[in-house]
């Protein structure tokens, strides 16, 4: 083999490696996008105006017990905020109990 044949092969392997990296990057980007859509951090196709309705139509509000707790929010950010508020309330309750016991 000559030096010219070796350098051509090395150059081709460089291109093949670059193409393989680009394909892997595209795969990772598609998977990351799907993951973000499932977590609700990126709007999905159902939120686009031309998508139309994707589920059952609107339901009439049910006449239920008004003393029951509100249903948990479906938005992940709202759930996180609710959890944060709950943890803060529990921390305040624990602090009050500790203060009462130390008096």
Beta strands, then each sheet from edge to edge (+ up, - down):
end
